[in-house]
Amino acid sequence: MTTELHGAPRTYDVRTYGCQMNVHDSERISGLMEDAGYVRAADPDGADIVVFNTCAVRENADNRLYGNLGHLRPTKLRNPGMQIAVGGCLAQKDRGDIVKKAPWVDVVFGTHNIGSLPALLERARHNNEAEVEILESLEVFPSTLPTKRESTYAGWVSISVGCNNTCTFCIVPSLRGKEKDRRPGEILAEVQALVAEGVLEVTLLGQNVNSYGVEFGDRLAFGKLLRACGEVDGLERVRFTSPHPKDFTDDVIAAMAETPNVCHSLHMPLQSGSDRVLKAMRRSYRQDKYLGIIDKVRSAMPDAAITTDIIVGFPGETEEDFEKTLEVVREARFSSAFTFQYSKRPGTPAATMDEQVPKAVVQQRYERLIALLEDITWSENKKLVGEKVEVLVAVGEGRKDERTGRLSGRARDGRLVHFATGGTAPRPGDVIETVITYAAPHHLNADGDPLSHRRTRAGDAYEAGRMPRMQGVSLGLPTIGVPAPLPPATDGCTR
């Protein structure tokens, strides 16, 4: 494949929106680009190729994408050799409409054919016209693709893609397809490969992570997978996201409590505390079941930090319904929450429901929810003042760290900790122990000297500038490498 223009390797930049699945998909996009001979742009604004990996969950996702594409149009006009590609969920949804609205886009690809991107870019450059390729089903399981990891110490591992649920507010199943599960041995092979590169923490990913096993008929498969991760030598932390309350079983709670490297942190989406609204959302659990799960988790792991998702203003939500949500928040005492004002997504049943809640009412309820959550999370964090915590040092978690002289990282329960380094010089990927001295609603501070500092292989890799690079873990499906060469363009892209 020809990836050079005027004698220099062509550069790329990937811009990611949305969930952890998209973040991990962007690592695959980067891996594909570099396997095809491109190099990451030192200056993103000067990249020869800009790839947008989009999200379609929120209403403003469309506006955000087209606004960003509009900002790039003058750059494209000044540099005809530049290429713009749009992938991800919004590309899967809007398809050919993207090049109609933004005709300066060169490539549109969907959630099922990430591996086609390098070939589509070359084809668009050769043919001097936009290439749009959207598949209706998965071409290859994404983990067969090369991956350029963004962290030396923490890695995403997909255990499944797609979703079999039919939540009325969610467009993801129509864009990601039905759930497809990887075999446990293939997942563990990827985990072991990451650990061999120095990674200390993995997060198991799935649209509905705890329904894992549905495709091969083992409803206890997820708990077994967590226990198997506990046998991987050198793996210090295991997390997972996101489970669904309807599939959350007692064996998973037992696996979390009994497997030492599985972190006592749980993201459990609530969405609403009202049984009536949950029914309208097609969420197949009710308030009592949800709180029952929380009680079981806390009984098995009193130190567990539980986070959630909440939607305010779903169609038909009354003040009484909203009060039910506040009731659950008070009882569950979440350590943090992702909160959303309901927005219509075309193509979802909820978008055409009657009794859409007025924006002013949604805003007022949202502000009340945020105020309650802030009180609770602050109160929960204050309980940790004076406690010793283990922190995995991270990159970019604390925006004020340079000014305050602190570093940042995550405790085992997922809480963000800003800590003073004292006489130590920890690197991202190293592990320190420290004592919490101050609590805020969204973070903890540790202003004393660390109690200990453990240098790790992940820290060594960071210091040496080595990022884990996976060549793909075979699933017995066709693999994707560098696409077959196409004839080189003779006049470059003139779009």
Secondary structure as GFF3:
##gff-version 3
##sequence-region A 1 495
A	DSSP	beta_strand	4	5	.	.	.	ID=ss1
A	DSSP	beta_strand	8	9	.	.	.	ID=ss2
A	DSSP	beta_strand	11	16	.	.	.	ID=ss3
A	DSSP	alpha_helix	20	35	.	.	.	ID=ss4
A	DSSP	beta_strand	39	40	.	.	.	ID=ss5
A	DSSP	three_ten_helix	44	46	.	.	.	ID=ss6
A	DSSP	beta_strand	49	54	.	.	.	ID=ss7
A	DSSP	alpha_helix	60	78	.	.	.	ID=ss8
A	DSSP	beta_strand	83	88	.	.	.	ID=ss9
A	DSSP	alpha_helix	89	94	.	.	.	ID=ss10
A	DSSP	alpha_helix	97	101	.	.	.	ID=ss11
A	DSSP	beta_strand	107	109	.	.	.	ID=ss12
A	DSSP	three_ten_helix	114	116	.	.	.	ID=ss13
A	DSSP	alpha_helix	117	127	.	.	.	ID=ss14
A	DSSP	beta_strand	131	133	.	.	.	ID=ss15
A	DSSP	three_ten_helix	142	144	.	.	.	ID=ss16
A	DSSP	beta_strand	147	148	.	.	.	ID=ss17
A	DSSP	beta_strand	154	158	.	.	.	ID=ss18
A	DSSP	beta_strand	160	161	.	.	.	ID=ss19
A	DSSP	alpha_helix	172	176	.	.	.	ID=ss20
A	DSSP	beta_strand	180	181	.	.	.	ID=ss21
A	DSSP	alpha_helix	184	196	.	.	.	ID=ss22
A	DSSP	beta_strand	201	205	.	.	.	ID=ss23
A	DSSP	three_ten_helix	209	211	.	.	.	ID=ss24
A	DSSP	three_ten_helix	214	216	.	.	.	ID=ss25
A	DSSP	alpha_helix	221	229	.	.	.	ID=ss26
A	DSSP	beta_strand	237	241	.	.	.	ID=ss27
A	DSSP	three_ten_helix	245	247	.	.	.	ID=ss28
A	DSSP	alpha_helix	250	258	.	.	.	ID=ss29
A	DSSP	beta_strand	265	267	.	.	.	ID=ss30
A	DSSP	alpha_helix	275	280	.	.	.	ID=ss31
A	DSSP	alpha_helix	287	300	.	.	.	ID=ss32
A	DSSP	beta_strand	305	312	.	.	.	ID=ss33
A	DSSP	alpha_helix	319	332	.	.	.	ID=ss34
A	DSSP	beta_strand	336	341	.	.	.	ID=ss35
A	DSSP	three_ten_helix	349	352	.	.	.	ID=ss36
A	DSSP	alpha_helix	359	382	.	.	.	ID=ss37
A	DSSP	beta_strand	388	393	.	.	.	ID=ss38
A	DSSP	alpha_helix	401	404	.	.	.	ID=ss39
A	DSSP	beta_strand	406	411	.	.	.	ID=ss40
A	DSSP	beta_strand	416	420	.	.	.	ID=ss41
A	DSSP	beta_strand	431	435	.	.	.	ID=ss42
A	DSSP	beta_strand	438	439	.	.	.	ID=ss43
A	DSSP	beta_strand	444	446	.	.	.	ID=ss44
A	DSSP	beta_strand	452	454	.	.	.	ID=ss45
A	DSSP	alpha_helix	457	464	.	.	.	ID=ss46
A	DSSP	beta_strand	469	470	.	.	.	ID=ss47
###
